[in-house]
Amino acid sequence: MKTLRYVILIAIPLMLMFSNCSSDDNDPDPEINLLTTEEMNSLIFMLEEEKLARDVYDFLNETWNSTVFQNIRQSEQSHMDAIIKVLDYYDISYSIKAAGIFNNQDLQILYNQLVNIGESSLLQANVVGATIEDLDIKDLELNMQNLNNSMILGVYSSLQCGSENHLRSFNTQLNLMSYEYSPQYISESLFKTIIESPNESCNN
């Protein structure tokens, strides 16, 4: 009986040890999956596009000392932070250059164009703001159509909600200046739907 008891006492810890190894070390975490190249490129591009918005609004706020640019600039930083969290979660390397400097040369050219237009007048500065949000909504929608990762889609959906709020704000400013903005990137029907809807609470 003693021998049998010793065998049982030894066997139980061994069974627990192997059970723990199997559940903790061998089973993959279902929440962690490798991203596709398309998903990685999308995140890095959208990070820089949100940076473009932040940097342009910084420049325009310094130029015109307008509250709308200061407030939306802070929101653009939160958009960048949301994307950075996803990049860090998947351990994807990225670089953020100094204000007004971009890795993507298309965004660099666009930044230079927008600040040149925006410094010409306060009205044109608000047109620039509406244009940035117009472009941002278009790019987010396009990316969401082509991606399947639920974490990325959740972040992009929240960013799109924020961009729609920003577009409403800039459109309101332009209306006060008796200027009617025409969308350059999204459809006229989508633009009308956005500006005729109230601001939303976006989960960042």
Disulfide bonds with the S-S distance in Angstrom:
Cys161-Cys202 1.91
